[in-house]
Amino acid sequence: MKKGLSLLFILAISLGMLLSACGNSEKTASQGKSGDKVLRFATWDTGESLKYEQDIAKKFEKANPGVKVQVEAYADGFDDKLAASFGAKNPPDVMYMWNYPDYYKSLEPLDDYVKKDSSFKTTIDDFYTNILNYHKFNNGTYGFPIGFTTRVIYYNKKLFQEAGIPLPTSNWTWEQFSDAAKKLSNPEKKQYGFVFAPKNNSYAFQEFVWSNGSSFISPDGKKVDGYMNSAKTQEILKDFKQMIDEKSAIVASASDKISDNFKSGKIAMIENGIWPLEDFKKAGMDFGTAEIPSFNGQPSKGVIHSAGIAMAKDSKEKDLAWKFIKYYVSADAAKMRKADMPVLKSVASEQNYKNDPLLNTFYSMLEKSSDTPGFLLTSKWTEFDKNLDYAISSVLLGQSSADKALNEAVKLTEPSLKK
């Protein structure tokens, strides 16, 4: 019995010490060393990208004595942790952001800050306008861009040259693209001209649909019938399915194999953003980048991926948060980040990106990226994007026809738009 009482006594003391430590930890998190003001900054990045962000935070601290920037790396758990923090009314002061329709009610609108801060006008004017527009929703600005990529066609120069096919040029057509894919395919050797991911295709497919004069949703975000299932939208899926049937393209068994198959020469062309470019360089590949092909004599259109930085509505350090956001999107900070493409015209010009034959294509596609993606047209996008992605995958995998799959997606989607 005494031994049991002693154990309980020890546990009680340990629990008291743990609670005391937690209390001290919370105090440290809110006050920092020697009473420093603490600004919490949440990011989804890890590795080298995270190091750039930590370096920017340290430089901000140096310029602002008495301030501690607490960089919180949420990695793959970013959305879950962020949503939980908003629900608990204890979010980070500033955070990386892209999905404004899902989070905008928990974010601080930034338009009034811009109006009151004349020093920020130079930066606003320096942003690429169409990238800046990706950080607006419901007629409000909820973040500012920090990096971007458009999407391009990567192609293996060696395979093109061996097949005697002219290398892609700007404004190449669907006919040239699909013909090249056919000539670059040799199913007996398991070599193919093009490849599709098995799922999560809907966002990227928008640029092909736009390039064919259609869209997944109406410009006001209130209608999908006649858009998502239009003849022109169906035509894109039918054209891609025809490539698969002719064995000039395949659906990859897993998304992570696409880059590996491109590097090994099993796939001659892939469609992607900036992310795999450095890996292809390190592999010693002789490759190029080309614009999205044009359809039926119409100009090709591009879609943008852009990360931004936003402020929490429940932040208790809004003035400091605004100061940090301004610095984080400045040219000084942009030059410190090496993991994304600059969203400031002055930095892109200074770093001569447009004269780089590989990077120039991303900027030429940026000039063609004027359409608004579906997720920025309705707060319901997350709900019905699953239906759309399923429809696209079912067509590519030969499980359904384009008209049947897209009509079914519309049927499932329309009720959620009316809620």
N, C-alpha and C positions, 0 to 999 in steps of 0.2 A: 504493500500500500504506500509506504514512504517513497519507494522507488517511483511509483506511478505519480505521486504528488510532485516529486522532484522534476520528473519529466514534463509535467504540465506547467510547472513554474518556469522551467527553461524555455518551453515553447512560448509562454506568455511574454517573457522578456524578449525573445527573438522576434516575435510578432510586433512588439512595441518598437524595437529597433528598426524593423523593416518599414513600418508605417512612418516612422520618423525620417528614414532615408528617403521614402517616396515624397514626403512633404518637402524635404530639402531639395529633392530633385525638381519638383514642380516649381519651387521658388526660384531655383537656378534657371529653369527654362523660361520663366516669365521675366526675371530681372537680369540674368546674366551675371558675369563676374563684376564685383565692385559696383553693383547697381546699374550695369549697362542696360540700355533698352534692347530687347530681343525682338527681332523680326523673323518670323517663321516663313520659310520658303520651301514649298513642296515640288518635287520633280519626279518624273517617271524614269529618268535616265540612270544608267549605271556605267561603270568602267571609265573609259577615257572621257566620254561626254560629261559625266558627273564631275570629273576633275576640272574641266573648263568652267563649269558652273561654280564650283567651290572657289576657284581662283578669282572669278568675277566678284563673288561675295566678299572675299578678303580685300580686294581692291576697294570695294564700296566701304567696308569697315574702316580702312585706312584713311579714306577721304571724309569719314564721318565718325570722329572719336566719340566713344561712349555708346556705340551701336554694335550689336552682335547679330549677325545673320546666321540663323540656325537652318542649315540646309537639310531637308528631310527627304531622303531617297526612298520612295515607295515602290519602285521597280514595277513588277508585274501586278502587284496588288494596288496600284495607284487608284483606280476607280472605286474599289471597295473601301479603301481607307479614306479617300476624300469624301465619299458619300456619307460614311459613318461620322466623320468629323463635322460635316455640315449638319447632320441630324442631331449631334450632341451640342451644337452651337459653340464648338471649339475648333474651328477650322484653322489651317495655316493662313497667315495674312496675305500671302501671294502664292500663286501656284501656276504650273504649266496648265494649259487649257487648249482644247480644240472643239469639244462637244458642247457648244454654247446652248443649243436648244434644251439639253438635259439639265444644265447647271445654271442657266442665266438668272433664275430667281434667287439663287444663293450668292450671286456675284454683284459687286458694286458697279453701277453704270459709270463709265469714265468720261462721258461727253462734257459734263460740267467742269471736271478737272482740266480738260483740254482748253475750254473757254477761258478759264481763270488763269491759266499758265501760258503766257505769251512766249516763254522760252522754249516751249515744246513745239511751236509752229514749224520750226525748221525741220525737226524730225518727222512731223506729220507729212510735210511736203516731200520728204525724201523717201518715204515708203512707196513701193509699187502699189498703186491704187487697188488693183484687182486682188492683191494679197491682203491688203488692209480690209477689204470688204468681206473676207472670209472670217473676220473677227467681229462681225456685227450681226445682230439678230433682233427682230421685233423693233426695228428702227432705233436701236441703241448700240453703242460700242461697249463691249464687255471685256475686251482684251486688245493687246497689240502684238503683231507678229514678231517672232524672233528668228524664224528660219522657215524654209519651204523647199519643196521639190515639185516639179511637174513630172509627167510620165513620158517616157520615150521608148522607141524600139532599139534595143541593143542588138547588134548583128556581128557575126563572126566573119571578119574580112577574109580570112584564109579560105573558109568554105565557099564564100562568094567567088573568090578568084579561081579556085580549083574547078568550080562549076561553070566558069566563063560568064557569070552574071554581073552586069554593071552594078556598082555599089549604089545604095540608095542616095538620092539627092533630096533637097528640100522640095516640098510640095509633090512628093511621089504619090501615086494613086493606089487605090485598093487593087486594081488589076495588076499593077506592077508588084505590089506586096504579095498577093496571093499566088501569082505566077512564080515569083522567086521561091516562095515556100514549097511549091510543088516540085520545082527543079532541085531544091536542096534536100529533098526527102529520099531516103532509101530504106523502106521498111524492113528489108531483109537484113540490113545492118543495124536496125533499130536507131536510125538517124532520121530526124524530122525537121521540117522547116520552122515550125512554130509550136508553142506549148501554152496550155491554159492551166490555171490553178484549179483544183477540184472544188473549191468553194471560196466564199468571200470575194466574188468577182464584181458585185453590183456597183461599187464606188468607181472602180476603174472603167467599167463598161459605159459609164455616162459619157465619156469623151467620144467613144465610137458612135453612140446614139446621137449625141449633139452633132457630130460631124456628118451624120446622115439626115440632119434637119429635124430631129425629134427630141423628146425628153421623156423622163420617167414620170414627171409630174408637171402640172400647169404652173405658169409663172407666179400665180398668186398662192400656190401651195394648197389649193382646195379641191383639186380634181386629178384623178389618175386615169379614169376611163377615157380612151382616145389619145392617151399619151403613153403610158406604160405598155399598153397593148396595141399601139398604132401599127399600121402597115410598115412604116419606116423603122420602128423599133424591132418589129419581128424580122425585118429584112437583115438586120445586123446579126441576129442570132442564127438565122438560116444560113447566112454566108459563112459564119464561123463553123457551124455544124457541117456544112458541105466540105470545108477543109479537113475536118476530122474524118468524114466518110471517105474522102479521097486519100487519106493517110498522108496528107501534107502537114497535119498538125495532130497533136495528141493532148489528152488531159493527163496531167501529172498525177502519180499515185499519192504524192504528198507535196505540199507547197515548198518544203525546204529542199526538195530535190531539184527544183527548177534551175537554180544557180549552178549547182554541181553539174547538171547535164549540159548546161551552156559551156561551162569551163572545159568539160571533157570532149566537146565537139559533137555530142549526141543531138543537141538542139542548135539550130543555126540562128534563130531570132527569139528574143523574149521581150516582153513589155514590162517595164518597171520604173521606179523612181531612182533617185540618186544613191540609195542605200548600198547596192552591191558594187558600185563602180570601183572603189578602191580595192576590193577583193579581187576583181577581175584584173586590175593592174598588177597586183602582187603575184597573180598566177601567171603573169607574162603573156597574157593573151593579146592577140592583134585584133582589136575590135573597134567598132564605131558606134555612134548613136545617131538615130534618125527620128524625124518627126512622125507623129501618128499619120498614117496615110489618109488621103482625102477620098470622099465618096461621091460618086455621081456629079463630079465637077464642082462640088461645094468645098469651101475651105475647111481644113481640119480644125478641130477644137481640142483644147486641153483641159484637164482637171488638175486642181492644185491640192497638195497636202501641205498644211501649214500649222506649225505649233505656235502657240501664243503664251503670253503671260497675263494673268488676271488678278484682281483683288477680291477678297472675300467681303461680302456685305457685313458680316459679323466681326470683321477685324477691329481691334481696339487701337491699332496704330496706323490709321488710314493715311495721315500726312506722311509718315515715314514710308509706308507701303508705296505711295505715289512716287516718292523720291527714288525709291529702289527701282520701281518699274521704269521710270524715265531713264535711269542709268543703264538698266539691263537691255533696253532697246536702242541705246546710243551706239554711235559708230565705234566708240572706244571698246565697248563690250562685244560688239559684233565681230571685231577683229580678233578677239580672244577666243571665240568659239570656232572650232575647226570641224565640227561634226555636222554642220548644216550649211545651206547656201544662204548668202546674205539677202535680206529683204530690203535693204537700203540701197538705192541707186548709186549713191556716192561710193559705198564700199565695194559694190560689184564692179564699178568702173575702175576704182583704184587697184583692185586685185586682178583686173584684166580678164574676168571670167568669160566675157563674150568673145574673146579671141582664142580661147581654148577650144579646139575642135570637138572635144568630148562634152564640155560643159555648155558650150554655146547653144546646143540643141535644147537644153532645159529652159534657157532664156527665150529662145525663139518660140517654144511652146507656151511660155508664160504670156507672150504677146497675143497668143490665140486662146487664152483662158479667160474669157469674159462671161461665160454662162455661170449661173448660180446653181450649185449642187443641191440635190434634194433635201439633204439634212438641214440646210439653212432656210428652206422654204416652209417647213412645218415642224412643230415640236413632236409630231406623231411619227417622224421618220424611223426612229429606232424600232417602233412596233411593226411597221410593215416592210422594213428592209429585209427582215427574215423571210418574208413571203417572196419578195423579189429575188433574193439570192438563191432561194430554193428553186425558183422557176428557171433561172439561168443555168444552174447546175444540172437540173433534170434534162434540159435540152442538150447541153454539151455531152452529157453521159448517155444520151440516146434513150432516156426514159420517158420523154414526152415531146410533142411537137411544139414549135415556138408559139403558135396561136393558142393552143390548148393551155400551155403552161402560163403564158402571160395573162390570158383571160381569167384563169383561176386565181392568179396573184391579185388581179384587180378586184375580183369578187371578194376575196378575203380582206383586202385592204380598205375598200370603200366604207365599211361600217365604222372603222376607227377614225376616219377623217370626219365623220359626222358627229362624233362624241363632243 
